[in-house]
Amino acid sequence: MKYSRLTKEQFEELHQEFINFLATQSITADEWTNLKANKPELAEMELDVFSDLIWEGVLNKAEYLEHISPQHMYLFRLAEDKMYVIALTLKNDVDITTKEGYNWLRENLMDENVEFLQADKEYTDDKNLDKFKMIEQGAVITKGDLFKYFDKLIG
């Protein structure tokens, strides 16, 4: 398995897609029930393959990631050839994961305690795995509004 297995909730949400996936494998509902009961390791493999297919599709479409912690904000634009990052670091004890802290940041972007950094980074041989690892570390897929805002601000 390349990524991670979808959660029970994600499988429930993708119920119809999973049925379609099983159909492409020529597995009927009765065969699936039989597989789960009598060959659970094969059923597990089907769940893993389906999970990887879903992740592959999601990661192919992802254009922006954000990872926000109390003192840091990492904003990524996932281009075809490399990823671009805008990193924002606070040198004080304001916590930007709180509403008050985020409001302080919005009002004090040019404060000496706010440091910006821009960089780009090449992907490894597997760019979707690079994206997935960032998600595993806490990044979330976004529409890129914060990246675009800060890119205009400091660009």
Disulfide bonds with the S-S distance in Angstrom:
none
